Amino acid sequence: MELNSFIFPSLKSSYTADDYKGELIWIPYKDRFTYRDKLKYNNYMTLITREDTKSCPPLTKSKKVKLLSSNRYKYSITQKVPSISFEFENKFTEESEKEKETYIPCIFIKSVGPDSHKIIIYFHANYEDLGVTYKFCQDLSISLNINVLAVEYPGYGIYKSKDNCCSEKIIKDSEAIYSFLTEMMNIPERNIILMGRCLGSGPAIHLASKYKPQNLILLSAFMSIKTAAKSIFNKIKIGWLVEKLVKER
């Protein structure tokens, strides 16, 4: 009997697709990215500064247009991500109906200090969504001068997925996010830090076991879903029963 979604329910969305302009981005879900995909995303701003590019000061839109045609600064023009102007409804109209993709909503907070080549992929806790965890990620980015990419779960926030939220779907999404950064954005694994809190420790540990990121950080990680569920319901003396009904993760 599967009661995980009852024990660990998602909350009502705390944000909309119109919030966090310039920081709410949509990363495509794919089992495998192709060369065609690389060409498809090559018109968007890069997530983080490439290590082989010269550091550039903050630019206004008008100044950026002028400098792009000059040699004063070197900008990478390969492997881009849907970013600042990419909105919920704007899903690449060239796709056929059979090729419609699922997009994973994420919040990308760019480091505000000197250019950072490091990025934290953050998986938030249960009973949170991107809106709730935004302030934490913002403080994390500022205090460490690091880029932070917070990932949403299906069924949480504004992520409407045809698949129910389950561990398998979260794992697949996390792999798609990681592949997008490394294969499409050309971000070296040595620049990636995985961070998971509570429920998010699951996908973070999975990625760390499958790939080779620089670091793995866990906050309030659980060792067993069954044990966690038991502790929640022990207060009303039915923890032993819930433990038997909840599927292990």
Stockholm file with secondary structure:
# STOCKHOLM 1.0

chainA/1-249         MELNSFIFPSLKSSYTADDYKGELIWIPYKDRFTYRDKLKYNNYMTLITREDTKSCPPLTKSKKVKLLSSNRYKYSITQKVPSISFEFENKFTEESEKEKETYIPCIFIKSVGPDSHKIIIYFHANYEDLGVTYKFCQDLSISLNINVLAVEYPGYGIYKSKDNCCSEKIIKDSEAIYSFLTEMMNIPERNIILMGRCLGSGPAIHLASKYKPQNLILLSAFMSIKTAAKSIFNKIKIGWLVEKLVKER
#=GR chainA/1-249 SS CCCHHHHSCCCCCSCCTTSSTTTEEEEEECSSCCHHHHHHTTTSCCSSCCTTSCCCCCCCHHHHHHHHTSSSSCCCCSSCCCCTTCCTTCCCTTSCGGGCCEEEEEEEECCSSSCCCCEEEEECCTTCCHHHHHHHHHHHHHHHTCEEEEECCTTSTTCCCSSCCCHHHHHHHHHHHHHIIIIISCCCGGGEEEEEEGGGHHHHHHHHHHSCCSEEEEESCCSCHHHHHHHHHGGGTCHHHHHHHSCCC
#=GC SS_cons         CCCHHHHSCCCCCSCCTTSSTTTEEEEEECSSCCHHHHHHTTTSCCSSCCTTSCCCCCCCHHHHHHHHTSSSSCCCCSSCCCCTTCCTTCCCTTSCGGGCCEEEEEEEECCSSSCCCCEEEEECCTTCCHHHHHHHHHHHHHHHTCEEEEECCTTSTTCCCSSCCCHHHHHHHHHHHHHIIIIISCCCGGGEEEEEEGGGHHHHHHHHHHSCCSEEEEESCCSCHHHHHHHHHGGGTCHHHHHHHSCCC
//
